[in-house]
């Protein structure tokens, strides 16, 4: 699973991730900017047993007044992506037929699907 957060440039962000009851503050954004905004990329990989993940986001205006994104955009952009491996539901007859058409020297033994959700606040 990945979560990408991008607060508007006129907002100060304080982001923390809590896993297994331990809070881990995010010290600084990544080096990539999007629309002049900071970008935070969070990857959370698990096996079959996943522990709950809690992300806390606190935003405050940098200058203490005004509202909104400052540039006409949203205050916070969020993208959430889930990747599902080894799901029996993806092994349909059509999929298996498609995979059988590949040359023998290719590895086609893994199926996966992904879901992407985006939100603008």
C-alpha positions as a Markdown table, in Angstrom:
| # | Residue | x | y | z |
|---|---|---|---|---|
| 1 | Unk | 0.0 | 0.0 | 0.0 |
| 2 | Unk | 1.2 | 3.5 | -0.7 |
| 3 | Unk | -0.1 | 6.8 | 0.4 |
| 4 | Unk | 1.0 | 10.1 | -1.2 |
| 5 | Unk | 0.2 | 13.4 | 0.6 |
| 6 | Unk | 0.6 | 16.8 | -0.8 |
| 7 | Unk | -0.5 | 19.8 | 1.3 |
| 8 | Unk | -0.9 | 23.3 | -0.3 |
| 9 | Unk | 2.2 | 25.4 | -0.1 |
| 10 | Unk | 0.7 | 28.0 | 2.3 |
| 11 | Unk | 0.0 | 25.3 | 4.9 |
| 12 | Unk | 2.5 | 24.0 | 7.5 |
| 13 | Unk | 2.3 | 20.2 | 7.8 |
| 14 | Unk | 2.9 | 17.9 | 10.8 |
| 15 | Unk | 2.6 | 14.3 | 9.7 |
| 16 | Unk | 3.1 | 11.2 | 11.8 |
| 17 | Unk | 2.7 | 7.5 | 11.2 |
| 18 | Unk | 1.7 | 5.0 | 13.9 |
| 19 | Unk | 2.4 | 1.3 | 13.5 |
| 20 | Unk | 2.1 | -1.2 | 16.4 |
| 21 | Unk | 1.4 | 1.7 | 18.8 |
| 22 | Unk | 4.7 | 3.4 | 18.0 |
| 23 | Unk | 4.4 | 6.9 | 16.6 |
| 24 | Unk | 7.0 | 7.8 | 13.9 |
| 25 | Unk | 7.0 | 11.5 | 12.9 |
| 26 | Unk | 7.8 | 12.2 | 9.3 |
| 27 | Unk | 10.8 | 14.6 | 9.6 |
| 28 | Unk | 10.7 | 16.2 | 6.1 |
| 29 | Unk | 9.0 | 15.8 | 2.7 |
| 30 | Unk | 10.6 | 14.1 | -0.2 |
| 31 | Unk | 12.8 | 16.0 | -2.7 |
| 32 | Unk | 10.1 | 16.0 | -5.4 |
| 33 | Unk | 7.6 | 18.8 | -5.6 |
| 34 | Unk | 4.2 | 18.8 | -7.3 |
| 35 | Unk | 2.6 | 22.1 | -8.3 |
| 36 | Unk | 5.1 | 23.8 | -5.9 |
| 37 | Unk | 3.8 | 21.6 | -3.0 |
| 38 | Unk | 5.7 | 19.3 | -0.7 |
| 39 | Unk | 5.1 | 15.6 | -1.4 |
| 40 | Unk | 5.2 | 12.8 | 1.2 |
| 41 | Unk | 5.4 | 9.2 | -0.1 |
| 42 | Unk | 4.5 | 6.5 | 2.5 |
| 43 | Unk | 4.9 | 2.8 | 1.6 |
| 44 | Unk | 3.5 | 0.1 | 3.8 |
| 45 | Unk | 4.2 | -3.4 | 2.8 |
| 46 | Unk | 2.8 | -6.4 | 4.7 |
| 47 | Unk | 2.4 | -10.2 | 4.4 |
| 48 | Unk | -0.9 | -12.0 | 5.0 |
| 49 | Unk | -1.2 | -10.5 | 8.5 |
| 50 | Unk | -1.3 | -6.7 | 8.4 |
| 51 | Unk | -1.0 | -4.6 | 11.5 |
| 52 | Unk | -3.2 | -1.4 | 11.5 |
| 53 | Unk | -1.6 | 1.7 | 10.1 |
| 54 | Unk | -2.6 | 5.1 | 11.4 |
| 55 | Unk | -1.6 | 8.3 | 9.7 |
| 56 | Unk | -2.1 | 11.6 | 11.5 |
| 57 | Unk | -2.0 | 14.9 | 9.5 |
| 58 | Unk | -2.1 | 18.3 | 11.2 |
| 59 | Unk | -2.2 | 21.3 | 9.0 |
| 60 | Unk | -2.0 | 25.0 | 10.1 |
| 61 | Unk | -1.7 | 28.1 | 8.0 |
| 62 | Unk | 1.9 | 29.4 | 7.8 |
| 63 | Unk | 0.9 | 33.1 | 8.2 |
| 64 | Unk | -2.0 | 32.4 | 10.5 |
| 65 | Unk | -4.8 | 33.9 | 8.4 |
| 66 | Unk | -6.6 | 33.1 | 5.2 |
| 67 | Unk | -7.9 | 29.8 | 4.1 |
| 68 | Unk | -8.0 | 27.3 | 1.3 |
| 69 | Unk | -5.1 | 26.1 | -0.9 |
| 70 | Unk | -3.8 | 29.6 | -1.5 |
| 71 | Unk | -3.4 | 28.9 | -5.2 |
| 72 | Unk | -7.0 | 28.1 | -5.9 |
| 73 | Unk | -6.4 | 24.4 | -5.4 |
| 74 | Unk | -7.3 | 22.1 | -2.5 |
| 75 | Unk | -5.7 | 22.2 | 0.9 |
| 76 | Unk | -4.6 | 18.6 | 0.7 |
| 77 | Unk | -4.2 | 16.1 | -2.1 |
| 78 | Unk | -4.3 | 12.4 | -1.1 |
| 79 | Unk | -3.6 | 9.3 | -3.2 |
| 80 | Unk | -4.0 | 5.8 | -1.8 |
| 81 | Unk | -2.9 | 2.7 | -3.8 |
| 82 | Unk | -3.5 | -0.9 | -2.9 |
| 83 | Unk | -1.7 | -3.8 | -4.6 |
| 84 | Unk | -3.1 | -7.3 | -4.3 |
| 85 | Unk | -0.9 | -10.3 | -5.1 |
| 86 | Unk | -1.7 | -14.0 | -5.4 |
| 87 | Unk | -5.5 | -13.5 | -5.4 |
| 88 | Unk | -7.4 | -16.6 | -6.6 |
| 89 | Unk | -10.1 | -14.3 | -8.0 |
| 90 | Unk | -7.8 | -13.1 | -10.7 |
| 91 | Unk | -7.1 | -16.6 | -12.1 |
| 92 | Unk | -10.1 | -16.6 | -14.5 |
| 93 | Unk | -10.2 | -18.9 | -17.5 |
| 94 | Unk | -9.7 | -15.9 | -19.8 |
| 95 | Unk | -6.6 | -14.8 | -17.8 |
| 96 | Unk | -5.1 | -18.3 | -17.8 |
| 97 | Unk | -5.7 | -18.6 | -21.6 |
| 98 | Unk | -4.0 | -15.2 | -22.1 |
| 99 | Unk | -1.0 | -16.3 | -20.0 |
| 100 | Unk | -0.6 | -19.6 | -21.8 |
| 101 | Unk | 0.2 | -17.7 | -25.0 |
| 102 | Unk | 3.5 | -16.3 | -23.8 |
| 103 | Unk | 6.7 | -18.0 | -24.8 |
| 104 | Unk | 8.1 | -20.7 | -22.4 |
| 105 | Unk | 11.1 | -18.5 | -21.5 |
| 106 | Unk | 8.9 | -15.9 | -19.8 |
| 107 | Unk | 7.7 | -16.1 | -16.2 |
| 108 | Unk | 4.0 | -15.5 | -15.9 |
| 109 | Unk | 3.3 | -17.2 | -12.6 |
| 110 | Unk | 2.1 | -14.2 | -10.7 |
| 111 | Unk | -1.1 | -12.3 | -11.1 |
| 112 | Unk | -1.9 | -9.0 | -9.3 |
| 113 | Unk | -4.3 | -6.1 | -9.4 |
| 114 | Unk | -4.1 | -2.6 | -8.1 |
| 115 | Unk | -6.6 | 0.0 | -6.9 |
| 116 | Unk | -6.0 | 3.7 | -6.9 |
| 117 | Unk | -8.1 | 6.3 | -5.1 |
| 118 | Unk | -7.5 | 10.0 | -5.1 |
| 119 | Unk | -9.0 | 12.7 | -2.8 |
| 120 | Unk | -8.9 | 16.5 | -2.8 |
| 121 | Unk | -9.7 | 18.2 | 0.5 |
